[in-house]
């Protein structure tokens, strides 16, 4: 995934399939997995993610449950 993103000059990579909610920065790339609304893994909450690109170098990723309530322990802030 990282190699393909580099080929496309992607700074943010959104992916799924694992159903594990989380985000991390590796070098200059940010990887975001929204989790799953249907079959979450490693958490009981069914989640989705919303990314806010505040400025050219500031990204915030917040996670929410199916009721629209924020999952506070799944908040990530990144600087590119």
C-alpha positions as CSV (number, residue, x, y, z in Angstrom):
1,X,0.0,0.0,0.0
2,X,2.8,2.4,0.9
3,X,4.7,1.8,-2.4
4,X,1.6,2.4,-4.5
5,X,0.8,5.6,-2.5
6,X,4.3,6.8,-3.2
7,X,3.9,6.1,-6.9
8,X,0.8,8.3,-6.8
9,X,2.3,11.0,-4.6
10,X,-0.4,10.4,-1.9
11,X,0.1,11.9,1.5
12,X,-3.1,10.4,3.0
13,X,-4.0,6.7,2.4
14,X,-7.5,5.5,3.4
15,X,-8.0,1.8,3.5
16,X,-10.2,-0.9,5.1
17,X,-10.6,-4.6,4.9
18,X,-9.0,-5.3,8.3
19,X,-12.0,-3.6,10.1
20,X,-9.5,-2.3,12.7
21,X,-10.0,1.4,13.5
22,X,-6.8,3.4,13.7
23,X,-4.5,5.9,12.1
24,X,-0.8,6.3,12.0
25,X,1.9,8.3,10.3
26,X,4.8,6.6,8.6
27,X,7.4,9.1,7.3
28,X,5.4,11.6,5.3
29,X,2.4,9.3,4.8
30,X,-0.7,9.1,7.0
31,X,-2.7,5.8,6.9
32,X,-6.3,5.8,8.0
33,X,-8.5,2.8,8.6
34,X,-12.1,3.8,9.6
35,X,-12.8,0.5,11.3
36,X,-16.2,-1.0,10.5
37,X,-19.8,-0.2,11.0
38,X,-20.8,-3.8,10.4
39,X,-18.1,-6.0,11.8
40,X,-15.5,-4.2,13.9
41,X,-12.4,-5.9,15.1
42,X,-10.4,-5.2,18.3
43,X,-13.1,-2.8,19.5
44,X,-16.8,-3.2,20.4
45,X,-17.7,0.2,18.8
46,X,-18.8,0.2,15.2
47,X,-16.9,3.1,13.8
48,X,-16.3,5.5,10.9
49,X,-13.7,8.2,10.6
50,X,-13.8,11.8,9.5
51,X,-10.5,13.5,8.5
52,X,-10.1,17.3,8.8
53,X,-7.3,18.9,6.9
54,X,-7.0,22.1,8.9
55,X,-4.0,23.6,7.1
56,X,-1.4,22.5,4.6
57,X,0.4,20.6,7.4
58,X,-2.2,19.8,10.0
59,X,-4.5,16.8,9.8
60,X,-7.0,15.6,12.5
61,X,-8.7,12.2,12.3
62,X,-11.8,11.7,14.6
63,X,-13.7,8.5,14.9
64,X,-17.4,8.2,15.6
65,X,-19.8,5.4,16.5
66,X,-23.0,4.6,14.6
67,X,-24.9,7.0,16.8
68,X,-22.7,9.9,15.7
69,X,-20.9,10.1,19.1
70,X,-17.2,10.7,19.1
71,X,-14.9,7.9,20.3
72,X,-12.4,10.2,22.1
73,X,-9.6,7.6,22.5
74,X,-9.6,7.3,18.7
75,X,-8.5,10.9,18.0
76,X,-5.3,11.4,16.0
77,X,-3.4,14.6,15.1
78,X,-0.7,14.6,12.5
79,X,1.7,17.2,11.0
80,X,3.0,16.6,7.4
